[in-house]
């Protein structure tokens, strides 16, 4: 059924706007009239028109992980209260302020009301609800415990948001300091050094080495800055295209895993994602092979995905997960032992949950350490650059003043 966006006034004369599903504009107006809304305009699928008319507004109105997480938690609450699914979706449509997301939920509600399962309705919006999300909802519907499953999903999504926030917070300071350093360097090389260059050229004396180096750098940048900018942009473009290829992605993931400091953070993050995703899938009733397949696709690292591929083959042949991953070198021995203990005791889901918590804590700790290490390094780097430029400018001036005296 088509979805319409409307604008109008409520019975109390207040502005009213939103979306509604109907067969045609006439039916949409009739529905709104029954709700006490006098319509001014009813337009079909104007979300796309809004994107074209106001791309910046659409950019800030996009559906993000925070909206999906909030939707999941609210749906869990409504399902836990025993409210029918269609009515729950109706309530969520009214609460959501994002017009794009309103449209998505309206389309999902329409599919569900016509007999489609919630999982299948969500799958039609794969750009917002990934394979893991859809599989868990399908498992919850099959087991009759949708509310409980949505609770696990909400926890999972909120955990992902916390990780993302931790990474962003860890990167904010280094990025700010780096930009400040770059700005100071551009100012010194682009404004201060050229102002003093004519004075240095008039000096009838050999310039200090640092001054000669600085003038050479400044002259080179002044002459070739456009070519350097183009070359840098081209290099970045080629690099980005390369790491999107299978060979490039394999190389990049390998380099990241073995990079100093950063590699440990990535390892902890990927292992934590492996444990949390596999654990929540298994606890929701998804069979092992499908759970491993979904987990593999969610890791975001081809090296670990290859190990999970081997685990899928091993499980197919009757082996345990721990047995298939222990020789990879990517999972620490204690992790393999915990998985093996969980498989022997029949409590693999609980062990995976403990692993996920442990590696989440390790990732956050390593992020904090990385930030603490980067702060003084960047400050020293910035101070060193500024000191070099200042010395290069002041040393000839000091020498000139001594000659005058």
SULDA-V170225 format. One record per helix or strand. SS is the DSSP state (@ for helix, = for strand). FROM is the first residue (numbers start at 1). TO is the last residue. If there is no record, write none. Layout:
SS;FROM;TO
SS;FROM;TO
//
This chain:
=;3;9
=;15;21
@;25;34
=;38;44
@;46;53
@;55;60
@;65;80
@;85;95
@;99;113
@;118;123
@;131;143
@;146;202
@;209;242
@;246;257
@;262;283
@;288;298
@;302;316
@;321;325
@;333;345
@;348;404
//
